[in-house]
Amino acid sequence: MNVLDEYTSTGMKLLHHTDLIEEIKLRRRSTPVSLQLAPTSVCNLNCVFCSNTNRKSHESLGLEDVKVLLWNLYEIGLKTVEWTGGGDPLLWDHLEESVSFAEDLGMEQGLITNGLVLGKYDKDFFSPLMWIRVSMNGLDYIDEINIPDIPHTVLGFSYVMNEKTTEKSLLSLRNHVKKYNPSYVRIVPNCQATNEEQEINNLRYSQRVKMWGDPYFYQAKTFGTPKNCWWCYLKPFVLHDGWVYPCSSVVLNNTADRSFHEKFRWCRIEQLPLLYCEDMVPFNNEFCDKCVFKSQNDMIESLIHPTGMEYFI
């Protein structure tokens, strides 16, 4: 598996879930595989490219609500949890207890953070985490991000090319890469762009990052609209407002107002487990003009609505 498929969501990993594939094909039923959970809107940065910038700034989920959700989804097959934003999950008061709870259930876990308060956590907190991805755009605003030694956890960096990017911030990124030796450094474009702008960004940045060599790689971001939205069943996104959204990319849509707009709500968090007791129904994606999970949705679409040409591989 190449570095892009290993460390990002491309849909390739679905091939390893043969039982789920059969369930979707034969019964049009799914189970949750990976839960993205953004427990708080609180953040200690104000990045110019933030796609959730118009959120309410002091929303947080309750501990018991999260525990009940994790337990109910675990009972029907949930395998992993990604603690993400939102804001920054390390600023949520209940993160340590929730990570411990998910560990006791046997779930694999990952964490996405800007890294500014990593040093405030005891090293034992990190042991249940399979991976941590630090969003290094803090270097556009401060000189250094202090990252503690975290053994047995895959450390990765991510950086968004944006209007604040300077040669100084890129040099600082390279210095942090040398100092902390992450397994990978993912470079992505600012998704606050038109389709035409993004095509130019993808071409320009991919060529530049290729010259940097390992451990850097560029992840192109392309926008589209799938025929139907199914990916929400496999990887739902739970937000700090208590609602479930079909994915993290709804904030990119032109009518989203750089927020998780209410028009993209799927269900309340307490309703989510119940959806897996019924046949899959696609999320209404009529306003989704900037989906970055089109290829994943197209894969599920082909399982549910085969054309008869499937043997011609």
N, C-alpha and C positions, 0 to 999 in steps of 0.2 A: 504494500500500500504506500503510495507516495505521500509526501509531507502534507500536501493540501487535503487529501482524503483522510489522513490520520488525525489531523489536529483541527479540522473545521467540519462544518455540516454541509456535505455535498450530496448526500443520499447514498453514497457507495456502501456505507456500513449496513444499509438495509438488507443487502445480500446475505448477511450473517444471521438474519432472523427468519429462517425458512418456515418455522411454524407460524409466525405472524403472517407471512406472505400467503400461506395456504389458507389461513383463517379469513384474510381479506378476499381472496379469490373465491373461495367456496361459500362463505357465509356472509360476506360483506360486514364482518365484525372486526374490531381492532382492540388492542390493548395499548395503554400508554407505555412507551419505551423510556423516554427521557423527559423530565419536567424542567422547564426553565422557570425559576422562581425569583422574582424581584421584590424582596420583602419591604423595602423602604424607598421613599423618594428623596430622602436626605442625601445631599452630596456636598463635598468640600471643594469642588471645582465648579467652574461655570464655562465649560468648553464652548467655543464659538460654533462648533459643528454639531453640538448635542441635538439628537433627533427627538429628545423628550424634554426639551427646554421649557415648554409651556405647561409643564405638570404643576400640580399643587405640591409645594415644597416640603410639607410636613405630614405626609401620609405614611403609615406603617401598618403592617399586618400584625395581628395578635398571635402570641405563641401558640395558644391552644388551637386556633384556627389552622395554623400551619401543621401542627402535629396530627390533627384529625385528617387533614387532606393527605398528608404523606402516608398515614396508616391505611386509609381507604384506597388510595392508588396502589400502594404496595400489595394489598390483598388481591388486586386484579392484574398484577404483573409489572408494575413500574420497576425499572432497573436502575435508573440514575437520576440525580438531581444536579442542576447547574444553578448555583447561587450567583445572581447577576443584578444588573440595574435596569430601569429604575434610577435610583441614586447610586450610592455605593453600599453593597451589602455589609461591609465591615462596620458601617455606622448603625446597623440595626442592633438593638439591645439584646435580642434573643438569638443571635446567630450561633453562638457557641452551643447552647442547649439544643438548638434545632439540628446542627451538624451531628452532635452526639446521638440524638434520637434517630436520625437517618442511618447513622452507622450501626446502631443496635438492630435496625431492620435489615441490615445487610446490603444497603444500597451503596453503589459507587457514587462519588461526588466530585464536582469541580467548582472552582471559584473564579469569577471575573471581577477584578477590582482595579482602581487606579493606584493602589499600593501605598498611598500616603500614610495610612495608619497600620500597616502590616506589623511594624515593630512594637505596637501596643499589645499584641496578642502573645500569649505563652506558646512556646513551640509545640506543646502537646495538642494545641487546638488544630494544628495543621495535619497531624498524622492521619486522620480519616480521609483527607482530600487526595484524590488520585492525581489531580493536576490543579495548577493555579496559572491563570493568564493575567498578567499585569498590563493594563492599558497605559502606555508610556507617554501619553500626551500631556501628562503633568509637567514634562520637561519643556513644554511651550511656555510655562508660567513660573516654574521654579528650577533651581539649579541641580537638584539631586533628589532621587527617590531611594530611600534606604530599604533594602530588602534583606530580611534575616535569612540565615542558613536554614533551609527546609529540606532535610534529607528524605529520600524515598517518595518525593512528590515531584511530578514533572512540572518544571517551571518554563513558561513561555511568555514572550512579550508580544504586544500588538501596538501598532502605531497608525494613526489616521493622518494622511497627508491633508493639510488644510491651510487656510489663509494665514495662520500663525506660524506655520512651518518655516524655519530659517536654517541656514547652514550651521548656526550655533546649536540649535536644538537637535539636528541630525548628528552633529559631532558628539553631543552629550549622549544621545542614544547609543552611538557606537561605543562610547566609553563605558556605558552601563552594560552593554553586551559583553565587552571584554572582562568586566569586573565580576559579573554574575553568571556568565556562561549558560544562558538559557538554551533549552533544547531547540527552540525555533524563535524566529522573529517574524511575525506576520505584518505585512504592510498592506493597508487598504486605502481606497480613495474616500474622500468626503462624499457621502451619499446624498447630501443636499445639492443635487445637481440634476440637470435635464438629461434625457437620454443621449443627446448629442454631446453634451459636455462630458458625460461619463465615458463614452466611447473614446474620446480624446484622452481623458485621464487614464483609462485602462491601458491604452497603447503607450503613452509616455512613461507612466510609472512602472509598468511591467518591464520595459526595456532597461530602465534605470536600476531597478531592484535586482534584476538578473546580474548586473555587473557587480553587485555587492557580494555575491556568493553566499555560501552557507554561513550562518543558519537562517539567513533572510529568505523569505519568499513573498511573492505578491499574490494576493487574492483579488481577482477582478470582481467587480460588482456590476451585474447587468440586471436591468429591470424588465419585467414582463407581466402578463396577466394569464394565469393558467385557466384552462377551460373550467375546472372545478377546484375548490380548495379542500384538500383532504389531510394535509400534513398536520393540522391541528390535533388530530386524534393520536398521532404518534409522538408529537413533541409540543404539547400545549404550553402556553406562556401565561403564568400567573403574576398579576401586577399588584402593587402595594395598595391599590384602591379596592381590592377584594373581588375583582373581576378576572375572568379568564379571556385571553385574546388568542386568535388563531396562530399567531407567531409574533416574533419581535419586530418584523419589518413593516407592520401596519403604520408605524409612525412616519414612514417615508412617503406614504401616499399623498398626492397633491392636496387632498381635502382633509388631511389629518391635523393640520395646524401644528405640526411638530409636537405631537402629543399622542397618547393612546386615546384617541377620540371615541366617544361613546358609540358611534355608529359601527365600530369594529368590535364591540363586545360580543363574546360568544355565550357565556353563561356566568353565573356567580360561582365562586370556588366550591361551595357546598353542593352545587348541582353537577359538577364535573364528573365524579365517579359514576353517576347515574347514566350518563350518555353512553357509557360502554356496555350497558345492558341492552342497547337497542342497535338496530342497523345503522351503519354510517350514513350520515346526511351531510352533504357538502356545505361548508360555510358560505354564506352569500357574499361573493367577492366582487360585486358590481362596482365598488369604489376602489378596488385594489389595482391601481395602475402602476405600482412600483414594487411588485412582489419580487423578492430575491430568492424565493424557494420554488420557482416555477418548475424546474427540472424534477424536484422531489415530488411535487404534486402531479406532474405528468407521469411519473413512474406509478404512483398509486392509481391514477386514472386508467392506465393500461392494464392493471390487475383487475379492476372492477368492470371495465368495459373492453374486453379483448376484441381484436379485429378479425381473428381467425388466421393471421399471418405469423403467429408467435413462433412456429417451428423454423422459420426462415431467419436464423440468427446470423 
